[in-house]
Amino acid sequence: MNRHDVTERIVAERIARKLSWAEVAKHVGKSKEWTTAACLGQMTLDAQQAAVVAKLFGLTEAESAWLMVTPAKGSLSSPVPTDPLIYRFYELVSVYGTTFKELIHEEFGDGIMSAIDFRMELKREPDPNGDRVNIVMSGKFLPYKTY
């Protein structure tokens, strides 16, 4: 057994139990975005959070222990994603990545946006021409230091 096996079990159990990620997040006490990432193997749960997830999905003690192990980050199976939805994010970075970089550097200086000190909110935005996906990402600015 490994973390990937536990992730697959969680996904299967969530479907079988007809739970939404928002419902899982309410039980865990964190945002739906963070909770989903954690259940998909990209974040580390503490003992209390792991116990809640284990109970929700009927995980064994051994499976629950994997939820508390620091994961290897990155869940894509190839450098260029093939899933159409995930590919759109790759396309966004390909088209707008230099724009993000230029505007962040102009506004903040030489540095990066943290993916560690990071928040995200995803919600549906009703639109008469077809609903829109609204994603707000907020990462702490980390300036490069001189030494």
BELFENGI-V526897 format. One record per run of one state. SS is the DSSP state (@ for helix, = for strand, . for the rest). FROM is the first residue (numbers start at 0). LEN is the number of residues. If there is no record, write none. Layout:
BEGIN
ss & from & len
SS & FROM & LEN
SS & FROM & LEN
END
This chain:
BEGIN
ss & from & len
. & 0 & 2
@ & 2 & 14
. & 16 & 4
@ & 20 & 8
. & 28 & 3
@ & 31 & 8
. & 39 & 7
@ & 46 & 11
. & 57 & 3
@ & 60 & 6
. & 66 & 17
@ & 83 & 25
. & 108 & 2
= & 110 & 15
. & 125 & 6
= & 131 & 12
. & 143 & 4
END
